[in-house]
Amino acid sequence: MSRAYLEPAADAGVPFLRLGSLRFPARVGAGGIRVHKEEGDGATPVGILPLRRILYRADRLPPPRCAVPREPISPKDGWCDDPTHRDYNRPVALPHPGRHEELWRDDRLYDVVGVLGWNDDPVVPGRGSAIFLHVAPPDGAPTAGCIGLALDALLQVLAAGLGEIVVPG
């Protein structure tokens, strides 16, 4: 598996994700890139973020080529972002009693979702949840703390064997 690097934005521009000779504009969290990530801060965490698995909308595209396990999502799939709930920073079945986000979205941002290893081994309540590699907002807006790429770029880095992303501090 291959290691990608998030390259900082030059002159307040757009950061890039680099994997070997591939280099694509990326979106990061509206809260910037932070060493001390907290739930709800909108920041992308600093660190080496292993790609755990790929989730995808099988009704919209075929299974992406990748070096990690992959599985289709359904309308009943969610992710708990409630630091007071025992399922915090874990996938959940919907409906779910804790605060959560739905993975089955109309806006296409989660048509392909790479689950990144952040605050998952062990989970620490409040340290941040649902840090994904996903489709970037089409309007160029920042993410809520994830890393976003255009769909074609995302599929290319997955097919190239992406195994982890280094986010420098």
DSSP file (Angstrom, degrees, kcal/mol; ACC not computed):
  #  RESIDUE AA STRUCTURE BP1 BP2  ACC     N-H-->O    O-->H-N    N-H-->O    O-->H-N    TCO  KAPPA ALPHA  PHI   PSI    X-CA   Y-CA   Z-CA
    1    1 A M              0   0    0      0, 0.0     2,-0.3     0, 0.0   161,-0.2   0.000 360.0 360.0 360.0 153.7    0.0    0.0    0.0
    2    2 A S  E     -a  162   0A   0    159,-3.3   161,-3.5    17,-0.0   162,-1.4  -0.680 360.0-131.6-106.8 153.0    1.1    3.5   -0.7
    3    3 A R  E     -a  164   0A   0     -2,-0.3    17,-0.4   160,-0.2     2,-0.3  -0.879  19.6-161.7-103.4 129.9    1.5    6.6    1.4
    4    4 A A  E     -a  165   0A   0    160,-2.9   162,-2.9    -2,-0.5     2,-0.4  -0.766   7.2-144.6-106.0 156.4    0.0   10.0    0.3
    5    5 A Y  E     -aB 166  18A   0     13,-2.8    13,-3.0    -2,-0.3     2,-0.8  -0.978   8.5-138.9-124.3 131.8    1.0   13.4    1.6
    6    6 A L  E     - B   0  17A   0    160,-2.8    11,-0.2    -2,-0.4   159,-0.0  -0.816  25.0-152.6 -86.2 115.4   -1.2   16.3    2.1
    7    7 A E  E     - B   0  16A   0      9,-3.7     9,-1.8    -2,-0.8     3,-0.1  -0.773  20.2-112.0 -92.8 131.3    0.9   19.3    0.9
    8    8 A P        -     0   0    0      0, 0.0     2,-0.2     0, 0.0     6,-0.1  -0.159  36.3 -96.8 -60.8 154.0    0.1   22.6    2.5
    9    9 A A        -     0   0    0      4,-0.2     3,-0.5     6,-0.1     2,-0.4  -0.505  35.0-134.4 -70.3 135.8   -1.5   25.4    0.5
   10   10 A A  S >  S-     0   0    0      4,-0.4     3,-1.4     1,-0.2     4,-0.1  -0.778  82.1  -2.9 -91.4 136.3    0.9   27.9   -0.9
   11   11 A D  T 3  S-     0   0    0     -2,-0.4    -1,-0.2     1,-0.3     3,-0.1   0.884 132.0 -55.6  51.9  46.3    0.0   31.6   -0.6
   12   12 A A  T 3  S+     0   0    0     -3,-0.5    -1,-0.3     1,-0.1    -2,-0.1   0.747 110.1 128.8  60.5  25.7   -3.4   30.8    1.1
   13   13 A G    <   -     0   0    0     -3,-1.4    -4,-0.2     1,-0.2    -1,-0.1   0.103  66.3 -56.9 -89.1-152.9   -4.3   28.6   -1.9
   14   14 A V        -     0   0    0     -6,-0.1    -4,-0.4    -4,-0.1    -1,-0.2  -0.744  49.3-125.8 -94.7 134.1   -5.6   25.1   -2.1
   15   15 A P        -     0   0    0      0, 0.0    11,-2.9     0, 0.0     2,-0.3  -0.309  24.9-139.0 -69.6 164.5   -3.7   22.2   -0.5
   16   16 A F  E     -BC   7  25A   0     -9,-1.8    -9,-3.7     9,-0.3     2,-0.6  -0.933   5.2-138.1-125.5 149.0   -2.8   19.2   -2.7
   17   17 A L  E     -BC   6  24A   0      7,-3.1     7,-2.4    -2,-0.3     2,-0.5  -0.944  25.1-164.3-103.9 124.6   -2.8   15.5   -2.0
   18   18 A R  E     +BC   5  23A   0    -13,-3.0   -13,-2.8    -2,-0.6     2,-0.4  -0.940  18.2 169.9-116.5 128.5    0.3   13.8   -3.5
   19   19 A L  E >   - C   0  22A   0      3,-2.4     3,-2.4    -2,-0.5     2,-0.2  -0.905  69.1 -57.1-134.7 103.9    0.7   10.1   -4.1
   20   20 A G  T 3  S-     0   0    0    -17,-0.4    -1,-0.0    -2,-0.4   140,-0.0  -0.444 123.2 -14.9  59.0-125.8    3.7    9.2   -6.1
   21   21 A S  T 3  S+     0   0    0     -2,-0.2     2,-0.3    -3,-0.1    -1,-0.3   0.520 118.5  99.2 -85.9  -5.4    3.4   11.2   -9.4
   22   22 A L  E <   +C   19   0A   0     -3,-2.4    -3,-2.4   134,-0.0     2,-0.3  -0.651  47.3 174.2 -82.7 137.4   -0.3   11.9   -8.8
   23   23 A R  E     +C   18   0A   0     -2,-0.3    -5,-0.2    -5,-0.2    -2,-0.0  -0.940   2.4 173.1-147.1 120.4   -1.1   15.3   -7.4
   24   24 A F  E     -C   17   0A   0     -7,-2.4    -7,-3.1    -2,-0.3     2,-0.1  -0.961  37.6-103.9-131.9 144.1   -4.6   16.6   -6.9
   25   25 A P  E     -C   16   0A   0      0, 0.0   125,-0.5     0, 0.0     2,-0.3  -0.411  45.4-164.4 -60.3 140.5   -6.2   19.7   -5.3
   26   26 A A        -     0   0    0    -11,-2.9     2,-0.4   123,-0.1   123,-0.2  -0.888  16.3-137.8-128.3 157.8   -7.7   18.7   -1.9
   27   27 A R  B     -E  148   0B   0    121,-2.4   121,-2.5    -2,-0.3     2,-0.2  -0.921  22.1-175.3-112.3 143.2  -10.2   20.2    0.5
   28   28 A V        -     0   0    0     -2,-0.4   115,-2.1   119,-0.2   118,-0.2  -0.695  39.4 -55.3-126.0-178.5   -9.6   20.2    4.3
   29   29 A G  B >   -j  143   0C   0      3,-0.3     3,-2.1   116,-0.3    15,-0.2  -0.207  39.3-124.7 -63.9 147.6  -11.6   21.2    7.3
   30   30 A A  T 3  S+     0   0    0    113,-2.0    13,-0.2     1,-0.3    -1,-0.1   0.747 113.3  60.5 -60.0 -24.4  -13.0   24.8    7.6
   31   31 A G  T 3  S-     0   0    0     11,-2.9    -1,-0.3     1,-0.3    12,-0.3   0.318 109.8-128.1 -86.1   7.8  -11.1   24.8   11.0
   32   32 A G    <   -     0   0    0     -3,-2.1    12,-3.0    10,-0.4     2,-0.5  -0.392  44.6 -42.5  81.8-160.4   -7.8   24.3    9.2
   33   33 A I  E     -k   44   0D   0     10,-0.2     2,-0.4    -3,-0.1    10,-0.0  -0.948  66.3-175.0-110.9 125.4   -5.3   21.6   10.1
   34   34 A R  E     -k   45   0D   0     10,-2.2    12,-2.1    -2,-0.5     3,-0.3  -0.945  35.4-154.0-130.7 143.0   -4.7   21.1   13.9
   35   35 A V  S    S+     0   0    0     -2,-0.4     2,-1.0     1,-0.2    -1,-0.1   0.879  99.4  51.9 -71.9 -41.3   -2.5   19.1   16.1
   36   36 A H  S    S-     0   0    0      9,-0.1    -1,-0.2     2,-0.0     2,-0.2  -0.703  81.4-171.2-102.6  81.4   -5.1   19.2   18.9
   37   37 A K        -     0   0    0     -2,-1.0     2,-0.3    -3,-0.3     7,-0.0  -0.501   4.4-177.2 -74.6 136.9   -8.3   18.0   17.2
   38   38 A E    >   -     0   0    0     -2,-0.2     3,-1.9    91,-0.0     5,-0.3  -0.970  37.2 -87.6-133.4 151.2  -11.6   18.2   19.1
   39   39 A E  T 3  S+     0   0    0     87,-2.6    42,-0.0    -2,-0.3    88,-0.0  -0.323 111.7  11.1 -56.4 130.1  -15.1   17.2   18.2
   40   40 A G  T 3  S+     0   0    0    104,-0.1    -1,-0.3    89,-0.1   105,-0.0   0.430  89.6 114.5  84.7   0.0  -17.0   19.9   16.3
   41   41 A D  S <  S-     0   0    0     -3,-1.9    -2,-0.1     2,-0.1     3,-0.1   0.589  75.3-132.0 -81.0  -7.6  -13.9   22.1   15.6
   42   42 A G        +     0   0    0    102,-0.4   -11,-2.9    -4,-0.2   -10,-0.4   0.636  60.0 137.0  71.2  13.2  -14.2   21.6   11.9
   43   43 A A        -     0   0    0     -5,-0.3    -1,-0.2   -12,-0.3   -10,-0.2  -0.628  56.9-127.9 -97.8 151.7  -10.4   20.8   11.7
   44   44 A T  E     -k   33   0D   0    -12,-3.0   -10,-2.2    -2,-0.2     2,-0.1  -0.842  37.7-119.3 -90.2 129.4   -8.5   18.2    9.8
   45   45 A P  E     -k   34   0D   0      0, 0.0     2,-0.3     0, 0.0   -10,-0.2  -0.429  15.6-123.4 -77.4 145.3   -6.2   16.3   12.3
   46   46 A V        +     0   0    0    -12,-2.1     2,-0.3    -2,-0.1    -9,-0.1  -0.616  66.6  70.8 -76.4 139.9   -2.4   16.2   12.0
   47   47 A G  E    S-D  167   0A   0    120,-2.3   120,-3.2    -2,-0.3     2,-0.7  -0.877  89.9 -55.3 148.3-176.4   -1.0   12.7   11.8
   48   48 A I  E     -D  166   0A   0     -2,-0.3   118,-0.2   118,-0.2    -2,-0.1  -0.909  51.3-163.3 -98.5 114.0   -0.6    9.6    9.8
   49   49 A L  E     -D  165   0A   0    116,-3.3   116,-2.2    -2,-0.7    69,-0.1  -0.847   6.1-149.7-106.6 101.2   -4.1    8.5    8.9
   50   50 A P  E     -D  164   0A   0      0, 0.0    67,-3.1     0, 0.0     2,-0.8  -0.409  19.7-119.7 -68.9 144.4   -4.3    4.9    7.8
   51   51 A L  E     -F  116   0B   0    112,-2.8    65,-0.2    65,-0.2     3,-0.1  -0.773  32.3-178.4 -83.8 111.8   -7.0    4.1    5.3
   52   52 A R  E     -     0   0B   0     63,-3.1     2,-0.3    -2,-0.8    -1,-0.2   0.915  56.2 -35.2 -81.0 -46.1   -9.1    1.5    7.1
   53   53 A R  E     -F  115   0B   0     62,-0.8    62,-2.8    15,-0.1     2,-0.4  -0.979  53.9-109.1-168.7 169.3  -11.7    0.7    4.4
   54   54 A I  E     -Fg 114  70B   0     15,-2.5    17,-2.3    -2,-0.3     2,-0.4  -0.939  21.6-168.4-115.0 132.9  -13.8    2.1    1.6
   55   55 A L  E     +Fg 113  71B   0     58,-3.1    58,-3.2    -2,-0.4     2,-0.3  -0.914  17.5 174.2-112.6 145.5  -17.6    2.6    1.7
   56   56 A Y  E     -Fg 112  72B   0     15,-1.4    17,-2.5    -2,-0.4     2,-1.0  -0.991  39.7-108.0-152.7 158.7  -19.5    3.4   -1.5
   57   57 A R    >>  -     0   0    0     54,-2.4     4,-1.9    -2,-0.3     3,-1.7  -0.780  27.3-170.9 -87.9  99.7  -22.9    3.9   -3.0
   58   58 A A  T 34 S+     0   0    0     -2,-1.0    -1,-0.2    15,-0.4    16,-0.1   0.690  83.9  63.1 -67.6 -18.4  -23.4    0.8   -5.2
   59   59 A D  T 34 S+     0   0    0      1,-0.1    -1,-0.3    -3,-0.1    -2,-0.0   0.607 113.3  34.3 -79.6 -10.0  -26.5    2.4   -6.7
   60   60 A R  T <4 S+     0   0    0     -3,-1.7    -2,-0.2     1,-0.3    -1,-0.1   0.672 126.9   6.0-115.4 -26.9  -24.3    5.1   -8.2
   61   61 A L  S  < S-     0   0    0     -4,-1.9    -1,-0.3    50,-0.1    -5,-0.0  -0.994  74.3 -97.0-156.1 160.0  -21.0    3.5   -9.1
   62   62 A P        -     0   0    0      0, 0.0    -5,-0.1     0, 0.0     3,-0.1  -0.239  64.6 -69.9 -71.5 166.8  -19.2    0.1   -9.2
   63   63 A P        -     0   0    0      0, 0.0     2,-0.1     0, 0.0     3,-0.0  -0.375  59.4-118.2 -57.4 127.2  -17.0   -1.0   -6.4
   64   64 A P        -     0   0    0      0, 0.0     2,-0.3     0, 0.0   -10,-0.1  -0.386  23.2-112.8 -67.0 143.8  -13.9    1.2   -6.5
   65   65 A R        +     0   0    0     90,-0.1     2,-0.3    -2,-0.1    96,-0.2  -0.628  58.3 144.0 -71.6 133.7  -10.5   -0.5   -7.1
   66   66 A C        -     0   0    0     -2,-0.3    93,-0.1    93,-0.1    92,-0.1  -0.978  59.1-118.7-165.0 169.2   -8.5   -0.2   -3.9
   67   67 A A  S    S+     0   0    0     95,-0.4    92,-0.1    91,-0.3     3,-0.0   0.344  91.9  63.5 -99.2   4.0   -6.0   -1.9   -1.6
   68   68 A V  S    S-     0   0    0      1,-0.1   -15,-0.1    90,-0.1    -2,-0.1  -0.786  99.5 -75.1-123.0 165.8   -8.3   -2.1    1.5
   69   69 A P        -     0   0    0      0, 0.0   -15,-2.5     0, 0.0     2,-0.3  -0.258  49.9-163.6 -58.2 149.9  -11.6   -3.8    2.2
   70   70 A R  E     +g   54   0B   0    -17,-0.2   -15,-0.2    -4,-0.1    44,-0.0  -0.973  12.0 175.9-136.8 151.0  -14.6   -2.2    0.6
   71   71 A E  E     -g   55   0B   0    -17,-2.3   -15,-1.4    -2,-0.3     2,-0.1  -0.988  30.5-110.9-154.5 144.9  -18.3   -2.4    1.2
   72   72 A P  E     -g   56   0B   0      0, 0.0     2,-0.2     0, 0.0   -15,-0.2  -0.432  30.7-136.6 -74.3 152.1  -21.5   -0.8   -0.1
   73   73 A I        -     0   0    0    -17,-2.5   -15,-0.4    38,-0.1   -18,-0.0  -0.678  14.8-158.3-103.4 163.5  -23.5    1.5    2.1
   74   74 A S    >   -     0   0    0     -2,-0.2     3,-2.1   -17,-0.1    30,-0.2  -0.822  39.3 -93.2-131.8 170.8  -27.3    1.5    2.5
   75   75 A P  T 3  S+     0   0    0      0, 0.0    29,-0.2     0, 0.0    28,-0.1   0.661 122.2  61.6 -61.3 -13.6  -29.8    4.1    3.7
   76   76 A K  T 3  S+     0   0    0     27,-0.1    18,-3.0    26,-0.1     2,-0.4   0.366  81.9 104.9 -93.6   5.5  -29.5    2.5    7.2
   77   77 A D  E <   +L   93   0E   0     -3,-2.1    26,-2.2    16,-0.2    27,-0.7  -0.722  40.8 153.2 -93.6 135.6  -25.8    3.3    7.6
   78   78 A G  E     -LM  92 102E   0     14,-2.5    14,-2.3    -2,-0.4     2,-0.4  -0.843  35.7-127.6-143.4-179.2  -24.6    6.1    9.9
   79   79 A W  E     -LM  91 101E   0     22,-2.0    22,-2.2    12,-0.3     2,-0.4  -0.986  24.9-126.7-139.0 125.7  -21.6    7.2   12.0
   80   80 A C  E     + M   0 100E   0     10,-2.6     9,-2.3     7,-0.4    10,-0.4  -0.584  30.6 168.8 -77.3 123.8  -21.9    8.2   15.6
   81   81 A D        +     0   0    0     18,-1.5    19,-0.2    -2,-0.4    -1,-0.1   0.024  41.4 115.2-119.1  25.3  -20.4   11.7   16.4
   82   82 A D    >   -     0   0    0     17,-0.8     3,-2.1     1,-0.1     6,-0.2  -0.846  50.6-161.7 -98.6 104.3  -21.9   11.9   19.9
   83   83 A P  T 3  S+     0   0    0      0, 0.0    -1,-0.1     0, 0.0     5,-0.1   0.651  89.6  57.7 -64.4 -12.5  -19.0   11.9   22.4
   84   84 A T  T 3  S+     0   0    0     41,-0.1     2,-0.3     3,-0.0    -2,-0.0   0.509  92.4  85.9 -91.7  -4.6  -21.4   11.0   25.2
   85   85 A H  S X  S-     0   0    0     -3,-2.1     3,-1.8     1,-0.1    -5,-0.0  -0.730  80.6-128.9 -99.9 146.8  -22.6    7.8   23.5
   86   86 A R  T 3  S+     0   0    0     -2,-0.3    -1,-0.1     1,-0.3    -2,-0.0   0.698 108.7  59.3 -64.4 -19.4  -20.8    4.4   23.7
   87   87 A D  T >  S+     0   0    0     -5,-0.1     3,-1.1     3,-0.1    -7,-0.4   0.288  76.0 150.8 -91.4  10.3  -20.8    4.2   19.9
   88   88 A Y  T <  S+     0   0    0     -3,-1.8    -7,-0.2     1,-0.3    35,-0.1  -0.132  70.8   5.0 -49.5 133.0  -18.8    7.4   19.5
   89   89 A N  T 3  S+     0   0    0     -9,-2.3    -1,-0.3     1,-0.2    -8,-0.1   0.846 109.9 110.3  58.0  41.1  -16.7    7.4   16.3
   90   90 A R  S <  S-     0   0    0     -3,-1.1   -10,-2.6   -10,-0.4    -1,-0.2  -0.958  76.7 -98.3-135.6 153.9  -18.1    4.1   15.2
   91   91 A P  E     -L   79   0E   0      0, 0.0     2,-0.3     0, 0.0   -12,-0.3  -0.488  46.6-171.5 -68.2 146.4  -20.4    3.1   12.3
   92   92 A V  E     -L   78   0E   0    -14,-2.3   -14,-2.5    -2,-0.1     2,-0.4  -0.945  25.2-115.3-138.0 157.9  -24.0    2.6   13.5
   93   93 A A  E     -L   77   0E   0     -2,-0.3   -16,-0.2   -16,-0.2   -17,-0.1  -0.779  52.3 -89.4 -90.8 138.2  -27.3    1.3   12.1
   94   94 A L  S    S+     0   0    0    -18,-3.0     2,-0.2    -2,-0.4   -16,-0.0  -0.744 105.1  49.8 -98.0 145.7  -30.0    3.9   11.7
   95   95 A P  S    S+     0   0    0      0, 0.0    -2,-0.1     0, 0.0   -17,-0.1   0.522  79.7 174.0 -71.9 155.1  -32.2    5.0   13.4
   96   96 A H        -     0   0    0      2,-0.2     4,-0.1    -2,-0.2    -2,-0.1  -0.992  34.6-139.1-134.2 139.1  -29.7    5.5   16.2
   97   97 A P  S    S+     0   0    0      0, 0.0     2,-0.1     0, 0.0    -1,-0.1   0.775  82.4  71.4 -72.7 -25.2  -30.3    7.2   19.6
   98   98 A G  S    S-     0   0    0      1,-0.1    -2,-0.2   -16,-0.0     2,-0.1  -0.432 102.3 -81.6 -86.8 164.5  -27.0    9.1   19.7
   99   99 A R        +     0   0    0     -2,-0.1   -18,-1.5   -19,-0.1   -17,-0.8  -0.405  68.1 152.5 -61.4 139.2  -26.1   12.1   17.6
  100  100 A H  E     -M   80   0E   0    -20,-0.3     2,-0.4   -19,-0.2   -20,-0.2  -0.954  41.0-118.3-157.9 169.8  -24.9   10.8   14.2
  101  101 A E  E     -M   79   0E   0    -22,-2.2   -22,-2.0    -2,-0.3     2,-0.4  -0.931  29.0-119.6-118.2 151.8  -24.5   11.6   10.6
  102  102 A E  E     -M   78   0E   0     -2,-0.4   -24,-0.2   -24,-0.2   -26,-0.1  -0.722  12.6-160.5 -87.9 134.8  -26.1    9.7    7.7
  103  103 A L  S    S+     0   0    0    -26,-2.2     2,-1.1    -2,-0.4   -25,-0.2   0.736  78.1  78.5 -85.1 -23.9  -23.8    8.1    5.3
  104  104 A W  S    S+     0   0    0    -27,-0.7     2,-0.3   -30,-0.2    -1,-0.1  -0.746  72.1 173.0 -87.2  99.1  -26.4    7.7    2.5
  105  105 A R        -     0   0    0     -2,-1.1     3,-0.5     1,-0.1     5,-0.1  -0.803  41.4-146.0-116.7 150.9  -26.5   11.3    1.3
  106  106 A D  S    S+     0   0    0     -2,-0.3    -1,-0.1     1,-0.2    -2,-0.0   0.740  94.1  69.6 -79.7 -24.6  -28.2   13.1   -1.6
  107  107 A D  S    S-     0   0    0      1,-0.1    -1,-0.2    30,-0.0     4,-0.0   0.468 100.2-127.0 -79.9  -0.5  -25.3   15.5   -2.2
  108  108 A R  S >  S+     0   0    0     -3,-0.5     3,-1.5     1,-0.1     4,-0.3   0.397  75.8 120.5  74.5  -0.6  -23.0   12.8   -3.6
  109  109 A L  T 3  S+     0   0    0      1,-0.3    26,-1.8     2,-0.1     3,-0.3   0.811  80.2  42.1 -64.2 -28.4  -20.2   13.7   -1.1
  110  110 A Y  T 3  S+     0   0    0      1,-0.2    -1,-0.3    24,-0.2     3,-0.2   0.028  74.2 112.8-107.5  26.5  -20.3   10.2    0.3
  111  111 A D  S <  S+     0   0    0     -3,-1.5   -54,-2.4     1,-0.3     2,-0.4   0.864  97.3  19.4 -62.5 -33.0  -20.6    8.3   -2.9
  112  112 A V  E    S-F   56   0B   0     -3,-0.3    23,-0.6    -4,-0.3     2,-0.4  -0.984  80.9-178.4-134.7 125.9  -17.1    7.0   -2.0
  113  113 A V  E     -FH  55 134B   0    -58,-3.2   -58,-3.1    -2,-0.4     2,-0.7  -0.982  14.8-158.5-130.2 120.5  -15.9    7.3    1.6
  114  114 A G  E     -FH  54 133B   0     19,-3.6    19,-2.4    -2,-0.4     2,-0.7  -0.885  19.5-139.1 -94.3 118.6  -12.5    6.3    2.8
  115  115 A V  E     -FH  53 132B   0    -62,-2.8   -63,-3.1    -2,-0.7   -62,-0.8  -0.688  22.0-154.2 -78.8 114.6  -12.6    5.6    6.6
  116  116 A L  E     -F   51   0B   0     15,-1.7     2,-1.5    -2,-0.7    15,-0.3  -0.706  21.0-111.7 -94.1 142.5   -9.4    7.1    7.9
  117  117 A G        +     0   0    0    -67,-3.1     2,-0.4    -2,-0.3   -66,-0.1  -0.567  60.8 140.8 -76.0  91.3   -7.9    5.9   11.2
  118  118 A W  S    S-     0   0    0     -2,-1.5    13,-0.3    13,-0.1    12,-0.2  -0.990  74.3 -14.9-134.1 126.1   -8.3    8.8   13.5
  119  119 A N  S    S+     0   0    0     -2,-0.4     5,-0.2     1,-0.1    -1,-0.1   0.876 102.3 111.4  53.7  43.3   -9.3    8.4   17.2
  120  120 A D        +     0   0    0      1,-0.2     3,-0.5     3,-0.2    -1,-0.1   0.459  53.5  70.7-124.0  -2.7  -10.3    4.8   16.7
  121  121 A D  S    S-     0   0    0      1,-1.0    -1,-0.2    -4,-0.0     2,-0.1  -0.504 129.1  -0.3-151.2  76.2   -7.7    2.7   18.5
  122  122 A P  S    S-     0   0    0      0, 0.0    -1,-1.0     0, 0.0     2,-0.4   0.558  94.7-134.0 -89.8 166.8   -8.6    3.5   21.2
  123  123 A V        -     0   0    0     -3,-0.5    -3,-0.2    -2,-0.1    -4,-0.1  -0.691  17.4-161.7 -79.7 130.3  -11.6    5.9   20.8
  124  124 A V    >   -     0   0    0     -2,-0.4     3,-2.2    -5,-0.2     4,-0.2  -0.964  25.7-116.7-114.9 115.5  -11.3    9.0   23.1
  125  125 A P  T 3  S+     0   0    0      0, 0.0   -41,-0.1     0, 0.0     4,-0.0  -0.233  97.0  13.0 -53.9 131.2  -14.5   10.8   23.7
  126  126 A G  T 3  S+     0   0    0    -88,-0.1   -87,-2.6     1,-0.0     3,-0.1   0.333  93.7 107.2  88.9  -6.5  -14.4   14.4   22.3
  127  127 A R  S <  S-     0   0    0     -3,-2.2   -90,-0.1   -89,-0.3     2,-0.1   0.501  92.9 -77.8 -85.9  -2.1  -11.1   13.9   20.3
  128  128 A G        -     0   0    0     -4,-0.2     2,-0.3    -9,-0.1    -1,-0.2  -0.082  46.6-150.7 117.1 145.1  -12.9   13.9   16.9
  129  129 A S        +     0   0    0      1,-0.2   -89,-0.1   -91,-0.1     3,-0.1  -0.914  62.2  30.9-142.1 165.1  -15.0   11.5   14.8
  130  130 A A        +     0   0    0     -2,-0.3     2,-0.9     1,-0.2    -1,-0.2   0.889  60.0 173.1  53.8  49.6  -15.9   10.6   11.3
  131  131 A I        +     0   0    0    -15,-0.3   -15,-1.7   -13,-0.3     2,-0.3  -0.808  18.0 168.3 -89.4 109.6  -12.6   11.7    9.7
  132  132 A F  E     -H  115   0B   0     -2,-0.9    15,-2.6   -17,-0.2     2,-0.6  -0.751  44.8-130.2-120.7 162.0  -13.1   10.5    6.1
  133  133 A L  E     +Hi 114 147B   0    -19,-2.4   -19,-3.6    -2,-0.3     2,-0.2  -0.985  54.8 148.1-104.8 116.6  -11.5   10.8    2.7
  134  134 A H  E     -Hi 113 148B   0     13,-2.4    15,-2.2    -2,-0.6     2,-0.2  -0.805  52.0 -58.0-143.5-179.4  -14.5   11.7    0.5
  135  135 A V  E     - i   0 149B   0    -26,-1.8    15,-0.2   -23,-0.6    13,-0.0  -0.460  60.1-118.0 -66.8 132.0  -15.7   13.5   -2.5
  136  136 A A        -     0   0    0     13,-2.6    15,-0.2    -2,-0.2    -1,-0.1  -0.364  33.6 -93.3 -70.5 148.3  -15.0   17.2   -2.3
  137  137 A P    >   -     0   0    0      0, 0.0     3,-1.7     0, 0.0    -1,-0.1  -0.420  33.6-132.3 -58.5 134.2  -17.8   19.7   -2.2
  138  138 A P  T 3  S+     0   0    0      0, 0.0    -2,-0.1     0, 0.0    12,-0.0   0.721 102.2  60.8 -66.5 -19.8  -18.3   20.9   -5.9
  139  139 A D  T 3  S-     0   0    0      1,-0.0    -3,-0.0     2,-0.0     0, 0.0   0.377 116.5-108.9 -88.5   6.1  -18.4   24.5   -4.9
  140  140 A G    <   +     0   0    0     -3,-1.7    -1,-0.0     1,-0.2    -4,-0.0   0.545  67.9 151.1  80.9   6.3  -14.8   24.4   -3.5
  141  141 A A        -     0   0    0      1,-0.1    -1,-0.2  -114,-0.1    -2,-0.0  -0.271  49.2-103.2 -67.6 156.7  -16.1   24.8    0.1
  142  142 A P        -     0   0    0      0, 0.0  -113,-0.2     0, 0.0    -1,-0.1  -0.244  34.7-114.9 -71.4 169.3  -14.0   23.2    2.9
  143  143 A T  B     -j   29   0C   0   -115,-2.1  -113,-2.0     3,-0.3  -112,-0.2  -0.270  28.2-102.8 -90.9-176.0  -15.1   20.0    4.6
  144  144 A A  S    S-     0   0    0   -115,-0.2  -102,-0.4  -114,-0.1  -101,-0.2   0.239  93.5 -52.1 -91.8  12.4  -16.2   19.6    8.2
  145  145 A G  S    S+     0   0    0      1,-0.3  -116,-0.3  -103,-0.2  -102,-0.1   0.236 112.8 106.3 135.5  -9.3  -12.7   18.1    9.1
  146  146 A C  S    S-     0   0    0   -118,-0.2     2,-0.5  -102,-0.1    -1,-0.3  -0.160  73.6-105.9 -84.3-177.3  -12.3   15.4    6.4
  147  147 A I  E     - i   0 133B   0    -15,-2.6   -13,-2.4  -119,-0.1     2,-0.4  -0.975  37.2-162.5-112.5 127.7  -10.1   15.4    3.3
  148  148 A G  E     +Ei  27 134B   0   -121,-2.5  -121,-2.4    -2,-0.5     2,-0.3  -0.909  12.7 175.0-117.5 139.8  -12.0   15.9    0.1
  149  149 A L  E     - i   0 135B   0    -15,-2.2   -13,-2.6    -2,-0.4  -123,-0.1  -0.946  42.9 -90.6-132.1 154.6  -11.0   15.2   -3.5
  150  150 A A     >  -     0   0    0   -125,-0.5     4,-2.8    -2,-0.3     3,-0.3  -0.353  47.5-109.7 -57.4 148.7  -12.8   15.4   -6.8
  151  151 A L  H  > S+     0   0    0      1,-0.2     4,-2.5     2,-0.2     5,-0.2   0.892 117.7  49.0 -54.1 -46.2  -14.4   12.0   -7.5
  152  152 A D  H  > S+     0   0    0      1,-0.2     4,-1.7     2,-0.2    -1,-0.2   0.888 113.4  47.6 -63.9 -37.2  -12.1   11.1  -10.4
  153  153 A A  H  > S+     0   0    0     -3,-0.3     4,-2.5     2,-0.2     5,-0.2   0.907 110.6  52.0 -67.0 -42.3   -9.0   12.0   -8.3
  154  154 A L  H  X S+     0   0    0     -4,-2.8     4,-2.0     1,-0.2    -2,-0.2   0.924 110.3  48.0 -60.1 -45.8  -10.4   10.0   -5.4
  155  155 A L  H  X S+     0   0    0     -4,-2.5     4,-2.3    -5,-0.2    -1,-0.2   0.865 110.8  52.8 -64.4 -35.6  -10.9    6.9   -7.6
  156  156 A Q  H  X S+     0   0    0     -4,-1.7     4,-1.6    -5,-0.2    -2,-0.2   0.930 109.7  46.0 -67.0 -45.2   -7.3    7.4   -9.0
  157  157 A V  H  <>S+     0   0    0     -4,-2.5     5,-1.8     2,-0.2    -1,-0.2   0.868 113.6  50.2 -68.6 -33.2   -5.6    7.5   -5.6
  158  158 A L  H ><5S+     0   0    0     -4,-2.0     3,-1.7    -5,-0.2   -91,-0.3   0.941 110.9  48.3 -65.8 -45.8   -7.6    4.5   -4.4
  159  159 A A  H 3<5S+     0   0    0     -4,-2.3    -2,-0.2     1,-0.3    -1,-0.2   0.777 103.9  62.5 -64.9 -26.1   -6.7    2.5   -7.6
  160  160 A A  T 3<5S-     0   0    0     -4,-1.6    -1,-0.3    -5,-0.1    -2,-0.2   0.437 126.5 -97.9 -80.0   1.2   -3.0    3.5   -7.1
  161  161 A G  T < 5 -     0   0    0     -3,-1.7  -159,-3.3     1,-0.2    -3,-0.2   0.750  48.2-168.4  94.9  25.2   -3.0    1.6   -3.8
  162  162 A L  E   < +a    2   0A   0     -5,-1.8   -95,-0.4  -161,-0.2  -159,-0.2  -0.212  18.2 162.6 -50.1 129.9   -3.6    4.4   -1.2
  163  163 A G  E     -     0   0A   0   -161,-3.5  -112,-2.8     1,-0.4     2,-0.3   0.576  60.8  -1.6-123.0 -24.2   -2.9    3.0    2.3
  164  164 A E  E     -aD   3  50A   0   -162,-1.4  -160,-2.9  -114,-0.3     2,-0.4  -0.983  55.6-135.5-164.4 158.6   -2.4    6.1    4.4
  165  165 A I  E     -aD   4  49A   0   -116,-2.2  -116,-3.3    -2,-0.3     2,-0.6  -0.983  13.9-146.6-122.6 129.3   -2.4    9.9    4.3
  166  166 A V  E     -aD   5  48A   0   -162,-2.9  -160,-2.8    -2,-0.4  -118,-0.2  -0.858  11.8-168.6 -94.5 120.4    0.3   12.0    6.1
  167  167 A V  E     - D   0  47A   0   -120,-3.2  -120,-2.3    -2,-0.6  -160,-0.1  -0.931  17.6-143.4-109.5 107.8   -1.2   15.3    7.3
  168  168 A P              0   0    0      0, 0.0  -163,-0.0     0, 0.0    -2,-0.0  -0.334 360.0 360.0 -74.1 153.2    1.8   17.5    8.4
  169  169 A G              0   0    0   -123,-0.1  -134,-0.1    -2,-0.0  -123,-0.1   0.418 360.0 360.0 -99.0 360.0    1.5   19.8   11.4
